[in-house]
């Protein structure tokens, strides 16, 4: 197949492109820099902020996978930062959807990344793809993000909104952040530790994207998570045991709120007990279903 990928420099994107190339697919990348003629994949420049996407130059493609989006983690969310996070997702998705829909032969499938932030803070409530959106900046952004695919749907393109859980990998994401405090024996739970964190191994996240390409009866929202989300306290305890490091420096909600503001509350303290009902019903097989198993592999 000829597959278009945006966001190929990210954690999921790099692993996905490696897998697609190894399977014999031709990968075309959308990049926001000057193209590299020596790259392993064919590259095309685009600029979502200035609405520049020359879809006619790309040629026919079978599937498009859109993984772009500015990081939500890091410093406090200023008004400017929140606008960047929102626009990097919504505007790019809208531009890509419009361009794909105008192609002489539109692709069969568009997969657009989304996130667990769609559900907001839901406590112990079991959530699946039929659950409605929650409240908060990430929830509002995710709703706009997923709605930005309307023009692709109107063009008859099958659209999947892949709501990714926390990606477990030694190469980045959550574990890269957790390693630092535990290395200095400063690890601990966040808040009361009861918030649910949906997760998925990087291997399974990539395999899921391949699964979605192959199963043309799946469309709409898909929770790309392992079947068993864990509480923050459970994950913290597992990391502590595997690294043989104490987990005694617990960060109270008040400290997170004061130091990191809304960013800390929504990314660290919100609870999403999300279950991958669509994948379960479609009989997707996970390589890692138990958090301790993937942590042992990635932390050692």
Helices and strands as residue ranges (DSSP letters): E 2-6, H 11-22, E 26-31, E 42-45, G 48-50, G 55-57, E 63-66, H 79-101, E 109-115, G 116-119, E 126-127, H 137-147, H 150-154, E 158-164, E 166-169, E 172-173, H 174-183, E 196-197, E 199-201, H 202-214, E 220-224, E 230-231, H 232-243, H 253-264, I 265-269, E 273-274, H 277-281, H 291-299
